[in-house]
């Protein structure tokens, strides 16, 4: 196989991966929209089912977990606010853990970048250009 065939295969593989990513994004956007419509129509059980399908695609996503908690709360007639707060606090703790892990990963990548930029000499006064990753907050249905 020559380099032309190799680069053609790479382009096809990249295009295929991008199309797959687009398909997943389209599926998640569709499920999220359907869940929102179900929620606003008062179909809370259907909403929870759709959100659980989303959770299969986006494992442990704090936004989805948050919305499941809200939908279940409404599904049960808003009867146990303490339980809702407990579940939401657990979602927040998990979100904070993910944010800490992301921050640590970003710091490690930033430190590696600083070491590469510095080489074996001197210091870098531009280290503030590496900002830690800050994930978005949990959102509920509008």
SULKA-V753710 format. One record per residue. N is the residue number from 1. RES is the residue in one letter. SS is DSSP state (2 for helix, 1 for strand, 0 for the rest). OMEGA is omega in degrees with one decimal (NA if undefined). D_FIRST is the distance of its C-alpha to the first C-alpha in Angstrom with 1 decimal. Layout:
n->(N	N)
res->(RES	RES)
ss->(SS	SS)
omega->(OMEGA	OMEGA)
d_first->(D_FIRST	D_FIRST)
This chain:
n->(1	2	3	4	5	6	7	8	9	10	11	12	13	14	15	16	17	18	19	20	21	22	23	24	25	26	27	28	29	30	31	32	33	34	35	36	37	38	39	40	41	42	43	44	45	46	47	48	49	50	51	52	53	54	55	56	57	58	59	60	61	62	63	64	65	66	67	68	69	70	71	72	73	74	75	76	77	78	79	80	81	82	83	84	85	86	87	88	89	90	91	92	93	94	95	96	97	98	99	100	101	102	103	104	105	106	107	108	109	110	111	112	113	114	115	116	117	118	119	120	121	122	123	124	125	126	127	128	129	130	131	132	133	134	135	136	137	138	139	140	141	142)
res->(X	X	X	X	X	X	X	X	X	X	X	X	X	X	X	X	X	X	X	X	X	X	X	X	X	X	X	X	X	X	X	X	X	X	X	X	X	X	X	X	X	X	X	X	X	X	X	X	X	X	X	X	X	X	X	X	X	X	X	X	X	X	X	X	X	X	X	X	X	X	X	X	X	X	X	X	X	X	X	X	X	X	X	X	X	X	X	X	X	X	X	X	X	X	X	X	X	X	X	X	X	X	X	X	X	X	X	X	X	X	X	X	X	X	X	X	X	X	X	X	X	X	X	X	X	X	X	X	X	X	X	X	X	X	X	X	X	X	X	X	X	X)
ss->(0	0	2	2	2	2	2	2	2	2	2	2	2	2	2	2	2	2	2	2	2	2	2	2	2	2	2	2	2	2	2	2	2	2	2	2	2	2	2	2	0	0	0	2	2	2	2	2	2	2	2	2	2	2	2	2	2	0	0	0	0	2	2	2	2	2	2	2	2	2	2	2	2	2	2	0	0	0	0	0	2	2	2	2	2	2	2	2	2	2	2	2	2	2	2	2	2	2	2	2	2	2	2	2	2	2	2	2	2	2	2	2	2	2	2	2	2	2	0	0	0	0	0	0	0	0	2	2	2	0	0	0	0	0	0	0	0	0	0	0	0	0)
omega->(-179.9	-175.5	179.0	178.0	179.9	-179.6	176.2	178.0	179.2	179.5	178.8	179.7	179.4	178.6	179.1	178.9	178.7	178.7	178.1	177.3	177.8	178.6	178.7	178.6	179.5	179.3	-179.5	178.5	178.4	178.4	-180.0	179.0	179.0	178.4	178.9	178.6	178.9	-179.9	-177.2	176.0	179.9	179.3	-170.4	178.1	176.4	178.7	179.9	178.4	179.2	178.6	176.7	174.5	176.6	-178.9	175.7	-179.5	-176.9	-175.0	175.5	178.0	-176.8	179.5	179.7	178.7	177.4	-177.7	174.3	179.4	-179.9	-179.1	178.2	177.6	177.5	179.3	-178.9	174.8	179.3	-171.3	-174.8	-177.9	178.3	178.0	177.9	179.9	178.4	179.9	-179.7	176.3	177.5	177.1	-179.7	178.0	179.6	178.1	178.3	177.5	178.5	179.1	178.0	179.6	178.1	179.6	178.3	178.0	179.5	177.5	-179.8	178.5	178.3	178.9	177.1	177.9	177.9	-179.9	179.3	-179.0	-178.3	-174.3	-178.7	-174.9	164.4	178.5	-178.3	180.0	-177.7	-177.1	179.1	179.3	176.6	-179.3	178.2	175.8	177.6	-178.2	178.5	179.5	177.5	176.9	175.5	177.3	179.3	NA)
d_first->(0.0	3.8	6.8	8.1	6.1	6.8	10.3	10.9	10.5	12.8	15.2	15.4	16.1	18.7	20.3	20.6	22.2	24.5	25.6	26.4	28.4	30.2	31.0	32.5	34.4	35.7	36.8	38.5	40.2	41.5	42.8	44.5	46.1	47.3	48.7	50.5	52.0	53.1	54.7	56.6	57.7	59.2	56.8	56.2	55.0	52.3	51.4	51.0	48.9	46.5	46.4	45.6	42.6	41.5	42.1	39.6	36.9	38.2	39.6	42.7	42.7	46.2	46.7	46.2	48.4	51.0	51.0	51.3	54.3	55.9	55.3	56.7	59.7	60.5	59.8	62.5	65.0	64.6	66.8	65.5	64.8	64.8	61.9	60.0	60.5	59.5	56.2	55.5	56.3	53.8	51.1	52.0	51.8	48.3	47.3	48.8	46.9	43.6	44.7	45.6	42.2	40.4	42.7	42.0	38.2	38.7	41.0	38.5	35.7	38.4	39.5	36.0	35.6	39.1	38.2	35.1	37.1	39.9	37.9	40.4	43.3	45.8	46.2	44.9	47.6	45.1	44.4	46.1	43.1	41.5	43.1	42.9	41.4	44.4	43.6	45.7	48.8	49.4	50.4	52.4	52.6	54.2)
